[in-house]
Amino acid sequence: MQCPRTATPLTKVNVGKVAVYVSEKTGGVFLTNQTLALFESGEEARGQALARHLSQFHHPLPSIDARVNCPTCSETVMLRRYYSPLHVVEIDECPGCGGIWLDTGELKKLQSLMLNAKERAMLRQHLLAEHRPVSIEGMPHLRDSQRKEFNKIDRLLDLADWLIQG
């Protein structure tokens, strides 16, 4: 595999039994499908180890806005999209294999934006309180009270029938 930015070979590195491919020229990293979630927390040892390893290869890139091809699907152009909910960090994702390319410094940014378990619980409670379903009740109808009376009369007649039968 080759770096999508510089076309130099990527180095395979195992971080906690998970293979990632690092560009030693740019400090970028290629993660296979659905492995980004394993590294997005800066509190876990695996995420810290990868961020520390990538920090030694930090080199400025000519243009991050240029579209790049996927290292595994060489003919597929990767899509540039926001990964963080605050729309701060853009990542490159392959529509074919689901692989993700993070340019230099993007992993560190993601880790700084991720919420810990306590912060996620607090945010969940805040959002639930803010977006409670609204109940809308219409004006009472004249026949609503009559229906209640009919229900009472029906229950009384059912009880009388049961007493007579029993």
Long-range contacts (C-beta under 8 A, 24 or more apart in sequence): 1-30, 1-71, 1-72, 2-71, 3-28, 3-71, 4-28, 4-30, 4-68, 4-69, 4-70, 4-71, 4-78, 4-92, 4-101, 5-61, 5-66, 5-68, 5-103, 10-71, 13-53, 15-39, 15-46, 15-49, 15-50, 15-53, 16-45, 16-46, 16-49, 18-46, 20-50, 21-71, 22-53, 22-54, 22-57, 23-57, 24-57, 25-57, 25-59, 26-57, 26-59, 26-61, 26-103, 26-104, 27-54, 27-55, 27-56, 27-57, 27-58, 27-59, 27-103, 27-104, 27-105, 28-54, 28-101, 28-102, 28-103, 28-104, 28-106, 29-54, 29-101, 29-102, 29-107, 30-71, 30-72, 30-99, 30-100, 30-101, 30-102, 31-99, 31-100, 31-101, 31-102, 32-72, 32-97, 32-98, 32-99, 33-97, 33-98, 33-99, 34-98, 35-100, 36-83, 36-91, 36-100, 36-102, 36-110, 39-107, 39-111, 40-110, 40-111, 40-114, 41-111, 41-114, 41-116, 42-108, 42-111, 42-112, 42-114, 43-116, 47-107, 47-111, 50-107, 51-107, 51-108, 51-111, 54-104, 54-107, 54-108, 55-108, 57-104, 58-104, 58-105, 59-104, 60-104, 61-103, 61-104, 64-103, 68-92, 68-101, 70-94, 70-96, 70-97, 70-99, 70-101, 71-99, 71-101, 72-97, 72-99, 73-97, 73-99, 83-110, 84-109, 84-110, 84-113, 86-113, 88-113, 89-113
